[in-house]
Amino acid sequence: MRPFEQDFDFARALGMKMIERGDGRCTMAIDINAKQHFSPQRAAHGGVAYSLADSAMGGALTSLLPDDYWCATLEIKFNYHVRVGEGRLTCEASVLHRGKRIANIEARLYQDERLVSSANGSFAIFPAPGARS
């Protein structure tokens, strides 16, 4: 399995960390702090949780793909259940179904072992640019 390209500037700016990845599953986390991640309402901005889920879902899917294949988010249905404050936000994502061109993936986000949000998404699967298909 190829390494997950979490070392991109966007992930680094948010503070995403890879915890575990393989066999269609991926766990990632962000240590939420008020200065970097809070909205004016004094809670973690919803985009932080969404970005963590999107990245973990992509990580889960790419763990099943050959090196010369990529994936891209087609759509995600995201549910915010409770406020996210400071502390570690962890996302567990798993591939529910992988077809030839489309995959369905779910994610659950936890803070202090409490479910704070959940997501379900569809991702496209395609040859990387320049790859032989």
N, CA, C and O atoms as a GROMACS GRO file, in nm:
protein
  532
    1MET      N    1   0.085  -0.119   0.000
    1MET     CA    2   0.000   0.000   0.000
    1MET      C    3   0.089   0.124   0.000
    1MET      O    4   0.184   0.135   0.078
    2ARG      N    5   0.057   0.216  -0.087
    2ARG     CA    6   0.134   0.340  -0.095
    2ARG      C    7   0.106   0.427   0.028
    2ARG      O    8   0.001   0.412   0.091
    3PRO      N    9   0.197   0.518   0.063
    3PRO     CA   10   0.172   0.607   0.175
    3PRO      C   11   0.060   0.705   0.141
    3PRO      O   12   0.041   0.741   0.025
    4PHE      N   13  -0.013   0.748   0.241
    4PHE     CA   14  -0.121   0.845   0.221
    4PHE      C   15  -0.059   0.984   0.215
    4PHE      O   16   0.023   1.019   0.300
    5GLU      N   17  -0.098   1.060   0.117
    5GLU     CA   18  -0.042   1.193   0.096
    5GLU      C   19  -0.106   1.295   0.190
    5GLU      O   20  -0.161   1.395   0.145
    6GLN      N   21  -0.098   1.270   0.322
    6GLN     CA   22  -0.156   1.364   0.418
    6GLN      C   23  -0.064   1.485   0.434
    6GLN      O   24  -0.103   1.586   0.493
    7ASP      N   25   0.055   1.475   0.382
    7ASP     CA   26   0.153   1.581   0.401
    7ASP      C   27   0.135   1.692   0.298
    7ASP      O   28   0.232   1.738   0.238
    8PHE      N   29   0.011   1.732   0.277
    8PHE     CA   30  -0.014   1.845   0.187
    8PHE      C   31  -0.044   1.966   0.274
    8PHE      O   32  -0.085   1.953   0.389
    9ASP      N   33  -0.025   2.084   0.218
    9ASP     CA   34  -0.032   2.207   0.297
    9ASP      C   35  -0.164   2.225   0.371
    9ASP      O   36  -0.164   2.272   0.485
   10PHE      N   37  -0.275   2.190   0.309
   10PHE     CA   38  -0.405   2.208   0.373
   10PHE      C   39  -0.416   2.124   0.500
   10PHE      O   40  -0.457   2.175   0.605
   11ALA      N   41  -0.379   1.997   0.493
   11ALA     CA   42  -0.383   1.911   0.611
   11ALA      C   43  -0.288   1.962   0.718
   11ALA      O   44  -0.320   1.961   0.837
   12ARG      N   45  -0.171   2.005   0.677
   12ARG     CA   46  -0.072   2.057   0.772
   12ARG      C   47  -0.125   2.183   0.840
   12ARG      O   48  -0.105   2.202   0.960
   13ALA      N   49  -0.191   2.271   0.764
   13ALA     CA   50  -0.244   2.396   0.820
   13ALA      C   51  -0.351   2.369   0.925
   13ALA      O   52  -0.359   2.440   1.026
   14LEU      N   53  -0.434   2.267   0.903
   14LEU     CA   54  -0.538   2.234   1.001
   14LEU      C   55  -0.483   2.154   1.119
   14LEU      O   56  -0.543   2.153   1.227
   15GLY      N   57  -0.371   2.087   1.098
   15GLY     CA   58  -0.313   2.005   1.205
   15GLY      C   59  -0.359   1.860   1.202
   15GLY      O   60  -0.359   1.794   1.306
   16MET      N   61  -0.398   1.809   1.086
   16MET     CA   62  -0.443   1.670   1.075
   16MET      C   63  -0.328   1.574   1.102
   16MET      O   64  -0.214   1.599   1.065
   17LYS      N   65  -0.362   1.463   1.168
   17LYS     CA   66  -0.264   1.359   1.198
   17LYS      C   67  -0.321   1.224   1.156
   17LYS      O   68  -0.438   1.194   1.182
   18MET      N   69  -0.238   1.144   1.090
   18MET     CA   70  -0.277   1.009   1.053
   18MET      C   71  -0.256   0.920   1.175
   18MET      O   72  -0.149   0.920   1.235
   19ILE      N   73  -0.358   0.844   1.212
   19ILE     CA   74  -0.347   0.752   1.325
   19ILE      C   75  -0.327   0.610   1.274
   19ILE      O   76  -0.236   0.540   1.318
   20GLU      N   77  -0.413   0.568   1.181
   20GLU     CA   78  -0.406   0.432   1.127
   20GLU      C   79  -0.475   0.429   0.992
   20GLU      O   80  -0.572   0.501   0.969
   21ARG      N   81  -0.424   0.345   0.901
   21ARG     CA   82  -0.482   0.337   0.767
   21ARG      C   83  -0.451   0.202   0.705
   21ARG      O   84  -0.338   0.155   0.709
   22GLY      N   85  -0.554   0.138   0.647
   22GLY     CA   86  -0.535   0.013   0.575
   22GLY      C   87  -0.664  -0.065   0.565
   22GLY      O   88  -0.756  -0.048   0.645
   23ASP      N   89  -0.670  -0.154   0.464
   23ASP     CA   90  -0.784  -0.244   0.445
   23ASP      C   91  -0.918  -0.172   0.440
   23ASP      O   92  -1.017  -0.221   0.495
   24GLY      N   93  -0.922  -0.056   0.374
   24GLY     CA   94  -1.048   0.015   0.357
   24GLY      C   95  -1.093   0.095   0.478
   24GLY      O   96  -1.209   0.135   0.487
   25ARG      N   97  -1.001   0.119   0.570
   25ARG     CA   98  -1.032   0.197   0.690
   25ARG      C   99  -0.924   0.303   0.710
   25ARG      O  100  -0.810   0.287   0.667
   26CYS      N  101  -0.963   0.413   0.776
   26CYS     CA  102  -0.865   0.518   0.805
   26CYS      C  103  -0.912   0.593   0.929
   26CYS      O  104  -1.029   0.629   0.941
   27THR      N  105  -0.819   0.617   1.020
   27THR     CA  106  -0.846   0.698   1.139
   27THR      C  107  -0.749   0.815   1.136
   27THR      O  108  -0.628   0.798   1.126
   28MET      N  109  -0.805   0.936   1.146
   28MET     CA  110  -0.726   1.058   1.151
   28MET      C  111  -0.777   1.143   1.266
   28MET      O  112  -0.888   1.121   1.316
   29ALA      N  113  -0.697   1.241   1.308
   29ALA     CA  114  -0.736   1.326   1.420
   29ALA      C  115  -0.682   1.468   1.403
   29ALA      O  116  -0.586   1.492   1.330
   30ILE      N  117  -0.747   1.559   1.472
   30ILE     CA  118  -0.702   1.698   1.483
   30ILE      C  119  -0.715   1.736   1.630
   30ILE      O  120  -0.816   1.707   1.694
   31ASP      N  121  -0.613   1.801   1.683
   31ASP     CA  122  -0.621   1.856   1.819
   31ASP      C  123  -0.678   1.997   1.807
   31ASP      O  124  -0.608   2.091   1.769
   32ILE      N  125  -0.806   2.010   1.841
   32ILE     CA  126  -0.879   2.136   1.826
   32ILE      C  127  -0.832   2.236   1.931
   32ILE      O  128  -0.828   2.206   2.050
   33ASN      N  129  -0.796   2.357   1.884
   33ASN     CA  130  -0.764   2.465   1.977
   33ASN      C  131  -0.840   2.590   1.933
   33ASN      O  132  -0.864   2.611   1.814
   34ALA      N  133  -0.877   2.671   2.030
   34ALA     CA  134  -0.963   2.787   2.005
   34ALA      C  135  -0.902   2.884   1.904
   34ALA      O  136  -0.972   2.934   1.816
   35LYS      N  137  -0.774   2.911   1.916
   35LYS     CA  138  -0.710   3.011   1.831
   35LYS      C  139  -0.712   2.972   1.684
   35LYS      O  140  -0.735   3.056   1.598
   36GLN      N  141  -0.690   2.846   1.656
   36GLN     CA  142  -0.678   2.800   1.518
   36GLN      C  143  -0.810   2.751   1.457
   36GLN      O  144  -0.831   2.769   1.337
   37HIS      N  145  -0.898   2.691   1.535
   37HIS     CA  146  -1.012   2.619   1.479
   37HIS      C  147  -1.151   2.672   1.513
   37HIS      O  148  -1.249   2.627   1.455
   38PHE      N  149  -1.162   2.767   1.606
   38PHE     CA  150  -1.294   2.811   1.651
   38PHE      C  151  -1.358   2.913   1.556
   38PHE      O  152  -1.289   2.992   1.491
   39SER      N  153  -1.490   2.908   1.551
   39SER     CA  154  -1.571   3.008   1.482
   39SER      C  155  -1.599   3.122   1.582
   39SER      O  156  -1.562   3.110   1.699
   40PRO      N  157  -1.661   3.230   1.539
   40PRO     CA  158  -1.697   3.338   1.633
   40PRO      C  159  -1.792   3.291   1.744
   40PRO      O  160  -1.804   3.359   1.846
   41GLN      N  161  -1.859   3.178   1.725
   41GLN     CA  162  -1.951   3.126   1.826
   41GLN      C  163  -1.880   3.042   1.933
   41GLN      O  164  -1.945   2.976   2.014
   42ARG      N  165  -1.747   3.043   1.932
   42ARG     CA  166  -1.665   2.974   2.034
   42ARG      C  167  -1.682   2.823   2.032
   42ARG      O  168  -1.688   2.758   2.136
   43ALA      N  169  -1.689   2.768   1.912
   43ALA     CA  170  -1.691   2.623   1.889
   43ALA      C  171  -1.608   2.597   1.764
   43ALA      O  172  -1.584   2.688   1.684
   44ALA      N  173  -1.566   2.474   1.747
   44ALA     CA  174  -1.489   2.440   1.628
   44ALA      C  175  -1.574   2.468   1.504
   44ALA      O  176  -1.691   2.428   1.498
   45HIS      N  177  -1.516   2.534   1.406
   45HIS     CA  178  -1.586   2.561   1.280
   45HIS      C  179  -1.624   2.428   1.216
   45HIS      O  180  -1.545   2.334   1.215
   46GLY      N  181  -1.744   2.420   1.161
   46GLY     CA  182  -1.791   2.298   1.098
   46GLY      C  183  -1.703   2.250   0.985
   46GLY      O  184  -1.696   2.130   0.957
   47GLY      N  185  -1.635   2.342   0.919
   47GLY     CA  186  -1.546   2.305   0.810
   47GLY      C  187  -1.427   2.224   0.854
   47GLY      O  188  -1.370   2.148   0.775
   48VAL      N  189  -1.388   2.238   0.980
   48VAL     CA  190  -1.275   2.160   1.032
   48VAL      C  191  -1.316   2.012   1.039
   48VAL      O  192  -1.243   1.925   0.992
   49ALA      N  193  -1.433   1.985   1.097
   49ALA     CA  194  -1.482   1.848   1.107
   49ALA      C  195  -1.504   1.789   0.968
   49ALA      O  196  -1.467   1.675   0.941
   50TYR      N  197  -1.565   1.867   0.880
   50TYR     CA  198  -1.592   1.821   0.744
   50TYR      C  199  -1.461   1.786   0.673
   50TYR      O  200  -1.451   1.682   0.609
   51SER      N  201  -1.361   1.872   0.684
   51SER     CA  202  -1.232   1.849   0.618
   51SER      C  203  -1.164   1.724   0.672
   51SER      O  204  -1.103   1.648   0.596
   52LEU      N  205  -1.173   1.703   0.803
   52LEU     CA  206  -1.115   1.583   0.863
   52LEU      C  207  -1.185   1.458   0.809
   52LEU      O  208  -1.119   1.360   0.774
   53ALA      N  209  -1.318   1.462   0.802
   53ALA     CA  210  -1.392   1.347   0.751
   53ALA      C  211  -1.360   1.321   0.604
   53ALA      O  212  -1.336   1.207   0.566
   54ASP      N  213  -1.358   1.425   0.523
   54ASP     CA  214  -1.329   1.411   0.381
   54ASP      C  215  -1.191   1.349   0.361
   54ASP      O  216  -1.174   1.260   0.277
   55SER      N  217  -1.093   1.394   0.437
   55SER     CA  218  -0.957   1.341   0.424
   55SER      C  219  -0.948   1.196   0.470
   55SER      O  220  -0.883   1.114   0.405
   56ALA      N  221  -1.013   1.164   0.581
   56ALA     CA  222  -1.010   1.025   0.631
   56ALA      C  223  -1.084   0.932   0.536
   56ALA      O  224  -1.043   0.818   0.516
   57MET      N  225  -1.194   0.979   0.477
   57MET     CA  226  -1.268   0.898   0.382
   57MET      C  227  -1.182   0.869   0.258
   57MET      O  228  -1.180   0.757   0.209
   58GLY      N  229  -1.113   0.971   0.209
   58GLY     CA  230  -1.021   0.951   0.098
   58GLY      C  231  -0.909   0.856   0.135
   58GLY      O  232  -0.868   0.773   0.054
   59GLY      N  233  -0.859   0.867   0.257
   59GLY     CA  234  -0.754   0.776   0.305
   59GLY      C  235  -0.802   0.632   0.310
   59GLY      O  236  -0.727   0.541   0.275
   60ALA      N  237  -0.926   0.612   0.354
   60ALA     CA  238  -0.981   0.476   0.360
   60ALA      C  239  -0.989   0.416   0.219
   60ALA      O  240  -0.951   0.301   0.198
   61LEU      N  241  -1.039   0.495   0.125
   61LEU     CA  242  -1.053   0.443  -0.012
   61LEU      C  243  -0.918   0.420  -0.079
   61LEU      O  244  -0.897   0.316  -0.142
   62THR      N  245  -0.826   0.515  -0.067
   62THR     CA  246  -0.697   0.497  -0.135
   62THR      C  247  -0.618   0.380  -0.079
   62THR      O  248  -0.527   0.329  -0.145
   63SER      N  249  -0.651   0.337   0.043
   63SER     CA  250  -0.582   0.219   0.097
   63SER      C  251  -0.618   0.092   0.018
   63SER      O  252  -0.551  -0.010   0.030
   64LEU      N  253  -0.725   0.100  -0.063
   64LEU     CA  254  -0.767  -0.014  -0.144
   64LEU      C  255  -0.730  -0.002  -0.292
   64LEU      O  256  -0.747  -0.097  -0.368
   65LEU      N  257  -0.680   0.114  -0.331
   65LEU     CA  258  -0.654   0.140  -0.473
   65LEU      C  259  -0.508   0.113  -0.511
   65LEU      O  260  -0.419   0.128  -0.428
   66PRO      N  261  -0.485   0.072  -0.636
   66PRO     CA  262  -0.347   0.060  -0.684
   66PRO      C  263  -0.282   0.198  -0.689
   66PRO      O  264  -0.351   0.300  -0.691
   67ASP      N  265  -0.151   0.201  -0.691
   67ASP     CA  266  -0.076   0.327  -0.690
   67ASP      C  267  -0.111   0.420  -0.804
   67ASP      O  268  -0.099   0.542  -0.791
   68ASP      N  269  -0.153   0.365  -0.918
   68ASP     CA  270  -0.181   0.449  -1.034
   68ASP      C  271  -0.328   0.490  -1.044
   68ASP      O  272  -0.375   0.529  -1.151
   69TYR      N  273  -0.402   0.481  -0.931
   69TYR     CA  274  -0.540   0.526  -0.927
   69TYR      C  275  -0.558   0.632  -0.818
   69TYR      O  276  -0.495   0.626  -0.713
   70TRP      N  277  -0.645   0.726  -0.846
   70TRP     CA  278  -0.678   0.833  -0.753
   70TRP      C  279  -0.828   0.826  -0.722
   70TRP      O  280  -0.902   0.750  -0.782
   71CYS      N  281  -0.868   0.908  -0.626
   71CYS     CA  282  -1.011   0.923  -0.598
   71CYS      C  283  -1.040   1.071  -0.576
   71CYS      O  284  -0.951   1.151  -0.546
   72ALA      N  285  -1.167   1.106  -0.589
   72ALA     CA  286  -1.211   1.243  -0.564
   72ALA      C  287  -1.353   1.239  -0.506
   72ALA      O  288  -1.434   1.155  -0.544
   73THR      N  289  -1.379   1.329  -0.416
   73THR     CA  290  -1.511   1.338  -0.354
   73THR      C  291  -1.615   1.382  -0.456
   73THR      O  292  -1.597   1.482  -0.525
   74LEU      N  293  -1.724   1.306  -0.466
   74LEU     CA  294  -1.838   1.346  -0.550
   74LEU      C  295  -1.941   1.421  -0.466
   74LEU      O  296  -1.991   1.526  -0.506
   75GLU      N  297  -1.973   1.365  -0.348
   75GLU     CA  298  -2.065   1.432  -0.257
   75GLU      C  299  -2.051   1.370  -0.118
   75GLU      O  300  -2.014   1.254  -0.103
   76ILE      N  301  -2.082   1.452  -0.018
   76ILE     CA  302  -2.083   1.404   0.120
   76ILE      C  303  -2.206   1.462   0.190
   76ILE      O  304  -2.233   1.582   0.183
   77LYS      N  305  -2.278   1.375   0.258
   77LYS     CA  306  -2.388   1.417   0.346
   77LYS      C  307  -2.328   1.418   0.485
   77LYS      O  308  -2.285   1.315   0.536
   78PHE      N  309  -2.327   1.536   0.547
   78PHE     CA  310  -2.260   1.552   0.676
   78PHE      C  311  -2.362   1.593   0.782
   78PHE      O  312  -2.441   1.685   0.760
   79ASN      N  313  -2.360   1.526   0.895
   79ASN     CA  314  -2.450   1.557   1.006
   79ASN      C  315  -2.369   1.605   1.127
   79ASN      O  316  -2.278   1.537   1.172
   80TYR      N  317  -2.404   1.722   1.177
   80TYR     CA  318  -2.344   1.776   1.299
   80TYR      C  319  -2.439   1.745   1.414
   80TYR      O  320  -2.554   1.788   1.412
   81HIS      N  321  -2.392   1.670   1.513
   81HIS     CA  322  -2.478   1.627   1.622
   81HIS      C  323  -2.466   1.716   1.745
   81HIS      O  324  -2.567   1.758   1.802
   82VAL      N  325  -2.344   1.746   1.786
   82VAL     CA  326  -2.321   1.831   1.905
   82VAL      C  327  -2.200   1.921   1.881
   82VAL      O  328  -2.120   1.897   1.791
   83ARG      N  329  -2.189   2.025   1.962
   83ARG     CA  330  -2.079   2.121   1.956
   83ARG      C  331  -1.945   2.051   1.977
   83ARG      O  332  -1.934   1.958   2.057
   84VAL      N  333  -1.844   2.096   1.903
   84VAL     CA  334  -1.708   2.047   1.920
   84VAL      C  335  -1.627   2.159   1.984
   84VAL      O  336  -1.618   2.269   1.930
   85GLY      N  337  -1.568   2.128   2.099
   85GLY     CA  338  -1.484   2.225   2.169
   85GLY      C  339  -1.337   2.190   2.155
   85GLY      O  340  -1.298   2.115   2.065
   86GLU      N  341  -1.255   2.244   2.244
   86GLU     CA  342  -1.112   2.214   2.240
   86GLU      C  343  -1.089   2.068   2.280
   86GLU      O  344  -1.166   2.010   2.355
   87GLY      N  345  -0.982   2.011   2.227
   87GLY     CA  346  -0.948   1.872   2.254
   87GLY      C  347  -0.938   1.794   2.124
   87GLY      O  348  -0.960   1.848   2.016
   88ARG      N  349  -0.904   1.668   2.136
   88ARG     CA  350  -0.883   1.584   2.017
   88ARG      C  351  -1.016   1.547   1.952
   88ARG      O  352  -1.108   1.500   2.018
   89LEU      N  353  -1.022   1.569   1.821
   89LEU     CA  354  -1.134   1.527   1.738
   89LEU      C  355  -1.081   1.414   1.651
   89LEU      O  356  -0.986   1.433   1.575
   90THR      N  357  -1.143   1.297   1.661
   90THR     CA  358  -1.098   1.179   1.590
   90THR      C  359  -1.204   1.134   1.490
   90THR      O  360  -1.322   1.131   1.522
   91CYS      N  361  -1.160   1.099   1.370
   91CYS     CA  362  -1.250   1.050   1.267
   91CYS      C  363  -1.211   0.908   1.229
   91CYS      O  364  -1.095   0.879   1.202
   92GLU      N  365  -1.312   0.820   1.228
   92GLU     CA  366  -1.295   0.682   1.183
   92GLU      C  367  -1.377   0.665   1.056
   92GLU      O  368  -1.500   0.678   1.059
   93ALA      N  369  -1.311   0.635   0.946
   93ALA     CA  370  -1.379   0.619   0.817
   93ALA      C  371  -1.361   0.477   0.767
   93ALA      O  372  -1.257   0.414   0.790
   94SER      N  373  -1.464   0.427   0.697
   94SER     CA  374  -1.453   0.293   0.639
   94SER      C  375  -1.531   0.286   0.508
   94SER      O  376  -1.638   0.346   0.494
   95VAL      N  377  -1.475   0.212   0.414
   95VAL     CA  378  -1.538   0.191   0.284
   95VAL      C  379  -1.651   0.091   0.303
   95VAL      O  380  -1.630  -0.021   0.351
   96LEU      N  381  -1.772   0.131   0.264
   96LEU     CA  382  -1.887   0.042   0.271
   96LEU      C  383  -1.901  -0.041   0.144
   96LEU      O  384  -1.935  -0.159   0.150
   97HIS      N  385  -1.874   0.023   0.028
   97HIS     CA  386  -1.884  -0.046  -0.100
   97HIS      C  387  -1.788   0.019  -0.198
   97HIS      O  388  -1.780   0.142  -0.208
   98ARG      N  389  -1.715  -0.064  -0.270
   98ARG     CA  390  -1.626  -0.014  -0.375
   98ARG      C  391  -1.661  -0.080  -0.506
   98ARG      O  392  -1.650  -0.202  -0.520
   99GLY      N  393  -1.704   0.002  -0.601
   99GLY     CA  394  -1.728  -0.047  -0.736
   99GLY      C  395  -1.607  -0.014  -0.822
   99GLY      O  396  -1.501   0.023  -0.771
  100LYS      N  397  -1.623  -0.027  -0.954
  100LYS     CA  398  -1.512   0.005  -1.045
  100LYS      C  399  -1.485   0.154  -1.050
  100LYS      O  400  -1.369   0.196  -1.060
  101ARG      N  401  -1.590   0.236  -1.045
  101ARG     CA  402  -1.574   0.381  -1.063
  101ARG      C  403  -1.624   0.465  -0.946
  101ARG      O  404  -1.589   0.582  -0.935
  102ILE      N  405  -1.706   0.407  -0.859
  102ILE     CA  406  -1.765   0.481  -0.747
  102ILE      C  407  -1.753   0.399  -0.620
  102ILE      O  408  -1.767   0.276  -0.622
  103ALA      N  409  -1.725   0.467  -0.508
  103ALA     CA  410  -1.722   0.401  -0.378
  103ALA      C  411  -1.811   0.478  -0.281
  103ALA      O  412  -1.828   0.600  -0.294
  104ASN      N  413  -1.868   0.406  -0.185
  104ASN     CA  414  -1.946   0.467  -0.079
  104ASN      C  415  -1.871   0.447   0.051
  104ASN      O  416  -1.829   0.336   0.083
  105ILE      N  417  -1.855   0.556   0.126
  105ILE     CA  418  -1.773   0.555   0.247
  105ILE      C  419  -1.848   0.624   0.359
  105ILE      O  420  -1.920   0.721   0.336
  106GLU      N  421  -1.833   0.573   0.482
  106GLU     CA  422  -1.893   0.638   0.597
  106GLU      C  423  -1.784   0.684   0.692
  106GLU      O  424  -1.674   0.630   0.694
  107ALA      N  425  -1.817   0.786   0.771
  107ALA     CA  426  -1.723   0.838   0.871
  107ALA      C  427  -1.800   0.875   0.997
  107ALA      O  428  -1.915   0.919   0.991
  108ARG      N  429  -1.736   0.856   1.110
  108ARG     CA  430  -1.790   0.897   1.240
  108ARG      C  431  -1.681   0.975   1.312
  108ARG      O  432  -1.565   0.934   1.314
  109LEU      N  433  -1.720   1.088   1.370
  109LEU     CA  434  -1.625   1.174   1.440
  109LEU      C  435  -1.658   1.176   1.588
  109LEU      O  436  -1.774   1.189   1.627
  110TYR      N  437  -1.554   1.162   1.669
  110TYR     CA  438  -1.570   1.153   1.814
  110TYR      C  439  -1.483   1.256   1.885
  110TYR      O  440  -1.373   1.289   1.840
  111GLN      N  441  -1.534   1.305   1.997
  111GLN     CA  442  -1.454   1.386   2.088
  111GLN      C  443  -1.485   1.335   2.228
  111GLN      O  444  -1.601   1.328   2.268
  112ASP      N  445  -1.380   1.300   2.302
  112ASP     CA  446  -1.397   1.241   2.436
  112ASP      C  447  -1.493   1.122   2.431
  112ASP      O  448  -1.580   1.107   2.516
  113GLU      N  449  -1.474   1.035   2.330
  113GLU     CA  450  -1.552   0.913   2.310
  113GLU      C  451  -1.701   0.939   2.285
  113GLU      O  452  -1.781   0.846   2.294
  114ARG      N  453  -1.739   1.061   2.254
  114ARG     CA  454  -1.877   1.099   2.225
  114ARG      C  455  -1.891   1.125   2.076
  114ARG      O  456  -1.812   1.200   2.018
  115LEU      N  457  -1.992   1.064   2.013
  115LEU     CA  458  -2.017   1.088   1.871
  115LEU      C  459  -2.063   1.232   1.853
  115LEU      O  460  -2.165   1.272   1.909
  116VAL      N  461  -1.987   1.310   1.776
  116VAL     CA  462  -2.020   1.452   1.756
  116VAL      C  463  -2.072   1.481   1.616
  116VAL      O  464  -2.143   1.580   1.595
  117SER      N  465  -2.036   1.397   1.518
  117SER     CA  466  -2.086   1.414   1.382
  117SER      C  467  -2.064   1.285   1.304
  117SER      O  468  -1.987   1.198   1.343
  118SER      N  469  -2.136   1.276   1.190
  118SER     CA  470  -2.124   1.157   1.105
  118SER      C  471  -2.141   1.199   0.960
  118SER      O  472  -2.198   1.304   0.930
  119ALA      N  473  -2.090   1.114   0.870
  119ALA     CA  474  -2.094   1.148   0.728
  119ALA      C  475  -2.106   1.022   0.644
  119ALA      O  476  -2.067   0.913   0.686
  120ASN      N  477  -2.161   1.039   0.524
  120ASN     CA  478  -2.167   0.933   0.425
  120ASN      C  479  -2.138   0.999   0.291
  120ASN      O  480  -2.198   1.101   0.257
  121GLY      N  481  -2.047   0.941   0.215
  121GLY     CA  482  -2.009   1.005   0.090
  121GLY      C  483  -1.986   0.910  -0.026
  121GLY      O  484  -1.964   0.790  -0.007
  122SER      N  485  -1.992   0.966  -0.145
  122SER     CA  486  -1.961   0.895  -0.267
  122SER      C  487  -1.834   0.955  -0.326
  122SER      O  488  -1.818   1.077  -0.331
  123PHE      N  489  -1.743   0.868  -0.368
  123PHE     CA  490  -1.615   0.910  -0.422
  123PHE      C  491  -1.595   0.846  -0.559
  123PHE      O  492  -1.627   0.729  -0.579
  124ALA      N  493  -1.542   0.924  -0.652
  124ALA     CA  494  -1.507   0.872  -0.784
  124ALA      C  495  -1.371   0.804  -0.778
  124ALA      O  496  -1.284   0.843  -0.701
  125ILE      N  497  -1.354   0.701  -0.858
  125ILE     CA  498  -1.228   0.628  -0.870
  125ILE      C  499  -1.185   0.638  -1.017
  125ILE      O  500  -1.264   0.610  -1.107
  126PHE      N  501  -1.059   0.678  -1.040
  126PHE     CA  502  -1.014   0.697  -1.178
  126PHE      C  503  -0.862   0.684  -1.187
  126PHE      O  504  -0.792   0.701  -1.088
  127PRO      N  505  -0.813   0.652  -1.308
  127PRO     CA  506  -0.667   0.645  -1.326
  127PRO      C  507  -0.603   0.781  -1.301
  127PRO      O  508  -0.657   0.884  -1.341
  128ALA      N  509  -0.489   0.782  -1.237
  128ALA     CA  510  -0.415   0.905  -1.216
  128ALA      C  511  -0.374   0.963  -1.351
  128ALA      O  512  -0.350   0.887  -1.445
  129PRO      N  513  -0.366   1.093  -1.364
  129PRO     CA  514  -0.321   1.153  -1.491
  129PRO      C  515  -0.187   1.090  -1.532
  129PRO      O  516  -0.094   1.081  -1.453
  130GLY      N  517  -0.181   1.049  -1.657
  130GLY     CA  518  -0.059   0.988  -1.710
  130GLY      C  519  -0.049   0.839  -1.685
  130GLY      O  520   0.042   0.775  -1.737
  131ALA      N  521  -0.140   0.784  -1.607
  131ALA     CA  522  -0.136   0.640  -1.580
  131ALA      C  523  -0.194   0.564  -1.698
  131ALA      O  524  -0.282   0.613  -1.769
  132ARG      N  525  -0.146   0.445  -1.718
  132ARG     CA  526  -0.202   0.360  -1.823
  132ARG      C  527  -0.328   0.294  -1.768
  132ARG      O  528  -0.323   0.229  -1.663
  133SER      N  529  -0.438   0.311  -1.836
  133SER     CA  530  -0.563   0.252  -1.788
  133SER      C  531  -0.606   0.133  -1.868
  133SER      O  532  -0.710   0.073  -1.839
   0.00000   0.00000   0.00000
